[in-house]
């Protein structure tokens, strides 16, 4: 990705209210996509799409664990320092 392409993406990122809501929700602590969806009142499919975009730009750290039902759960956390 060129610098120009990244600058263009940054402008879109900061104008995207849903993306900003998701990013703000994971600033203090990692959360699952389901938690983000519930807290931000955003459809889960939209959350996954936006998380994919953030992951592609290397703005997320993803960790995983097995929950009580032995299902894999991913937690998403911001990668940028405050």
URWO-V93617 format. One record per helix or strand of 3 or more residues. SS is the DSSP state (~ for helix, > for strand). FROM is the first residue (numbers start at 0). TO is the last residue. If there is no record, write none. Layout:
ss->SS from->FROM to->TO
ss->SS from->FROM to->TO
This chain:
ss->~ from->2 to->14
ss->~ from->16 to->24
ss->~ from->32 to->39
ss->~ from->43 to->55
ss->> from->59 to->65
ss->> from->71 to->77
